[in-house]
Amino acid sequence: MSKVLGSETICPHIALFPSAGMGHLTPFLRLASVLLSNNCKVTLITPKPSVSVAESAHISSFVSAHPEVNHLAFQLPSLQPPNSSTNDPFHIQFDTILRSVHLLHPLLYSLSPPLSAIFSDILVAAGVISVAVDLGLPHYTLVTFSAKYLSLTAYISIMVSDPTKLSCSAEIEIPGLGPVPVGSIPPPYLNPNHLFTSVFMSNARALPGVDGILINTFDWLEPETLSALNSGSVFAKFPPVLPIGPLVPYELKRNEECQYLQWLDVQPKESVVYVSFGSRTAMSKDQMKELRDCLWKSKYRFLWILKSNKVDKDDKEDLDTLLGHSFFEDTKNRGMVVKRWVYQQEILAHPAVGGFVSHCGWNSLSEAARNGIRVLAWPHHGDQRVNAEIVKKVGLGLWESSWGWGIENLVKQEEIQKMIGELMEDEKLRITAKKVGLL
């Protein structure tokens, strides 16, 4: 990517600006690694304070492993949310970052060498557009969710005048894509006053003002959707959508051995059910017990990444209190429970893992697809039911849509056990998922 001018080599200088949460940070760090390997200079702008300990730790580790990165900690002002529609700390952080973006102008203007472009998170796109225009810089936005969810969000934000009326229909017809069940639309989208909705919709409406959209998906995973977006079928003035997935993992310096990887090393091939619901999905205590009883009574080996609180710094209950000492005694020879952030890509790439019970976050599904791991989709919020539809369509796994949103319904252990059994025993599904990983 570097240019030679006379005897001097000029490297592009790219500013990367992620929003809140590991689901947004991880793709940006992976993109930073790609840019560095292509001789770009990278300035990484991260909001401070972060919501989670995991974000702070990974930023620190990444910058330590890549000292050539210029890291700017963007101190956020203390702002009151514009409404009380949610107490979700990540939603509040999304809004705070978006309303503070204008403060970046002097920081970016003073960078040396001057910037060549800004790559921002889609959740700050609306604010970065004016900053980029003032600085005379190209502005690309990185979408950290699927192309199908991008299409849905853009279509609702631009073409649907009254989202509250969507609940009166069974499905929404998106040109070039076909019908999307209304049940797959995040419930906050039906409330235009919800903070989650205002952040997503304001940024989606601003997308025609960016120079291009980078998206962490693959041509073979969402070919029809990418074609519809780039042909103008969804929205005529949409900028070019460039799939850049799969974004490969970046290297980090580790201060400790990963016991869960060592445990996987001694398990038989494709014998382990990996259970994880992402970095910000916490189950209710009742649902946690049903899942515990399922794993307790099943014959399968398991690695369960457990969260009891949405924000990791508040996740303080010990495992014995949450699950009971007898559970660990009875399953100690075939199961492991971990209560902290893990290197998921390494888990999904491990030969001992045979199936993945997932909340259907897009990063998780991208990693599962890349490794050919079959998925039991159990969506909880946001884009996850749309992602579950993709899982089922491409043959990557199973989705029991009657379970609804995970945050609303209690799924009994017998139902979970039945679906895990189908996931692990269906040879046709195993082969199809492996083929997805080879594409």
Secondary structure, DSSP 8 states (H G I E B T S, - for coil): --EEETTEEE--EEEEE--SSHHHHHHHHHHHHHHHHTT-EEEEEEEES-SSHHHHHHHHHHHHH-TTSEEEEEE------S--S---HHHHHHHHHHHHGGGGHHHHHT-SS--SEEEEEGGGHHHHHHHHHHHT--EEEEE-S-HHHHHHHHHHHHH-S-GGGGGGSSEEEETTTEEEEGGGS-GGGG-TTSHHHHHHHHHHHHGGGSSEEEES--TTTSHHHHHHHHHTSS-TT---EEE--S--------SS--HHHHHHHTS-TT-EEEEE--SS----HHHHHHHHHHHHHSSSEEEEE--SSSSGGG----HHHHH-HHHHHHHTTTEEEE-S---HHHHHTSTTEEEEEE---HHHHHHHHHHT-EEEE---STTHHHHHHHHHHHTSEEE-GGG--TTT----HHHHHHHHHHHHH-HHHHHHHHHHHH-
